[in-house]
């Protein structure tokens, strides 16, 4: 079953109003002024990585493709715009027939990126491209921030499984997107059933402290859970006394107990004590799962602890301190006229304060050293150097308004793991630093 095609409640019937008011007023003025049909090129990029981060992660591309397909001004939406007098009648007529018919190129989802990387290139008429700015940025900024945090946590975990469990810490729809982005970044499962239903991500979960507290004794709670879910379940052991709970857990479930979860206290110390106790009780294969406001630094601090998996919530869904990537959507080239054959002219904003951009339709390639490790992100507007032709990063995602590059989420997840592995080893350092490779313009 392809759940992405079901039109589930976590989706919306149209993404057309996921935009800013001024996109439509610009459209009206462009239609009236005669520039709406000028062929244009818009690019998504960030001028800098979040402070201290060494690389970014492209995530949300698949959701962008869905959003572009669903960007339709249906009668209810047109009625709303008419009632609010957002734009005039000729513009409403144009919007009612809107379908994006241009081309979109971009970094494959899961790829890493750096400052200046042209992550997405949208080509078409000015009118059809300008409307997509807000929805594209809202998706890419959110999902890429979550994926970058997830990637750092996955590196810190050193191959141990990561459980995404942040649904209760963010907006209910953002939680589904966050779970998807976390999976791209290296998480293995989610607690969010909507994410499992929508994207096929494996879901997990057993019980909370409330389940223990509703029973007369901890033994009663453990017995009820094991009787219902089997000996392979995960028992939460820090409601009262951890040592006593571990003893009861093994007594009730036997040495076949699947796992215990620790959600409070000095996790490093408690994990060592619990491991020793489990081994002494013969439960040598019972796993230890830790939760409790973890981030990449806490995960790294537990590297030497006998921990088998981590559950992460708040810090993940908030980007671990960087909830956005500060990506922008800028016009970089436009035609002299509405003539389809008119040449493209590079255009760019000139301003102080670090907001200057570079005009021209760009390509990007990643140069590797003799060992196959990335050494530079190379960006240009002219001919691609011969030694970089096979290292180009942008792929076509939409052609003539039709999506041509949908792919399974597991493919995206694997791509990110490979991209991260091809970066210099310092990319996995959690200490603050500059981008792991430089951006070069040619």
C-alpha positions, 0 to 999 in steps of 0.5 A: 500500500502506498500510503503517500497516495491515500490523502490521509488526515495528516495532509491538507487538500490544497497547499495553495494558502500555505503562502504569504499575502504578498506573493499574490499581490506581486502576482497581480502587479506582475500580471498587470505590468506584463512581467508575469510571463517572463522566464525566471529562475529561483534558487533555494540556498542558505548564506551560512550554516547554523552557528557551529554546525559543520554540514547541513542535511537536505530533507523535505524534498519529497514533501515539497514535490507533494506540495507543488502537486497540491498547489491548487486554488480550488473554489473554496480558496478562490472564494476566501481570496475574493471575500478578503479582497486579497487580489482582483478578479483577473488575478483570481481567474488566473489562480483558478487555472494555476498548475505549476508547469515548470522544471525543478532541480535540486540536491537529492534528498538526504544529501549534505549541503553547505553555505551557498549550495543551490539546494533547489532550483525552480524554473518557469514563468515568474508568476508560477515560480514566485507563488511557491516560495513560502511553502517550499521554504517552510518545508525545507527549513523545518525538515532540514533542521530536524534531519541535521539534528538527527544526523548529529545524534546518529553519529553520536550514537555510534550505530546504536538505534535511535527512537524518535519520540517528540510528537508531544513536544511540537505541533501535531502535523509538524510531529509527522514531518519531524519523524520523517526528517529524523528517519532521513537523518538516521533514526530507526523508529518513531513513536508517532503512529501517524508518521508510521501510517503516512510514511511507513516508518517502523513504530514502537512503544510500550508503556509510560509511568501512568501505567505503573501508577494505575496499578496497586503494585509495580509487580501487578503492572509488570505482570499485566504488561508481560501477559499482554505484550509478551516477555520481549516487551520493554518495562519502565523501571524508574517509577519508584526504586530502579534496583527493585524494579529491575529485580521484579522485572526479571522475576516476572518476565524471566531472563527473556525480558526484552528490555528495560527503559530508564527515564530519569536520574544519572543515566551513565551511573544507573545504566552501569548498575542496571547492566550489572544487575541484569547480568547477575540475574541471568538476563544477559540479553535484556537491552537497556533503553534510555530516554530523558531529554537527550540531545547529541551531547548527552548521547555522546556522553553515554558512549561508554555506557552499556546502553542499547538504544536511545529515545529522543524527543524535545531536542530532536523536534526543535532542531537541537537548538537550531529549529531553522536553517535560514534558507532563502528563495531568491530569483537569480535569473530572468528573461528580458521579455516574455518571449520564450527564446529571450536570453536569461539575465543574471540578477541579484540583490545588492545590500549590506548586512550579509544579505547579498546574493550571487546572480545566475543559474548555478550548478554545484559539484563536490570535489573529492580528494585522492581517497574519495573524501569530499574536499570542496563544494564547488558552485558556478554559473558557467561551463562545468569543469571537465573534472567535475562533470561526473560529480554534479549534485543537482538532479531533475525533480520536476519536468514540465510540471510533472514529478519525475524523481519520487523515491522510497524513504529508505533510499533517501535514508541510505543516501544520507548515511553514504553522504555523511560517510564521504565527508572528512572525519571531523564532520562527526565532531560535536564541538563547534566549528566551521563547515567541514569543507569550504564552498568555492565559486568558479 
